[in-house]
Amino acid sequence: MAKAREERVMSDVMAAEGQSGGPGLNQVERVVDTFVAPTKTFTDIVRDSSWWLPYLLGAALGLLFAYVILNKVGLPTLVDGVVHHSKSLEDTLANATPGDAARIRSRIETQFKFSYAFPVIGLLAGFLCSGVLLATANFVFGGKAKYKQMLAVWFYGTLPLFVFNLLVIISVYAGLSGDSFDIQNAIGTNIGYYLSGSELPHWLVTLLSAIDVFAIWSALLLTLGVSIVAGIKRSLAAIVVFGWWFLYVLLKVAGSAISG
């Protein structure tokens, strides 16, 4: 069975070499193929597990994103969005003295200023999530992936989030968000976006917001990548990726229910 997996992976590598007309893809070709021919990208990772280009693209856009939300949207609007999403925080501010309320808002503003640390946070998140996917695929489902390969799968597989952040930036500059900008749900790529402010329970809106087009797109790419580099069936890779995603969503919904 292990031999069959190895043969399938080698077959994919040979197919990718044949399709690219050379020994493999360069980094730019990989980025492009992630969107138009993802199997070629993830198969090429078996040959070369470099991941620097998608990380640099995400880091650069992350800095631009931080600049846009802090300077174009503004800290007061960002803080209002956070308060709007937490009934307990709303109640605290409503019952606080003006001085205490100002201090609470100031602490939230300080947290937003750490947005410029996105390149570091994104790198650490990639290290952590790749390790979780690697351990699950290898030790639970008998995969043969290497850590650096899984890192490459992560950074290429989450490239749709690059597109998402780019759309958010465009929407801000186009004036589509205005004073109603919500950092937790910035554009209408999920059902929850259109139900914000409704009478539905906040935890349900959070759940519907988590089922996002770009999140699903990334999860599908990660499933494909995990399957190829670990040499496991697509169905098992889907259990790995969507299982952890479901747990993340569940924790997020639970936190939303607790905060009101």
Buried (B, 14 or more C-beta within 10 A) or exposed (E): EEEEBEEBBEEBBEEBBEBBEEEBBEBEBBBEBBBEBBBBBBBBBBBBBBBEBBBEBBBEBBBBBBEBBBEBBBBEBBBBBBBBBBEEBBEBBEEBEEEEBEEBBEEBBEEBEEBBEBBEBBBEEBEEBBBEBBBBBBEEBBBBBBBBBBBBBBBBBBBBBBBBBEBBBEBBEEEBBEEEBBBBBBBBBBBBBEBBEEEEEBBBBBBBBBEBEBBBBBBBBBBBBBBBBBBBEEEBBBBBBBEBBEEEBEEBBEEBBEBB
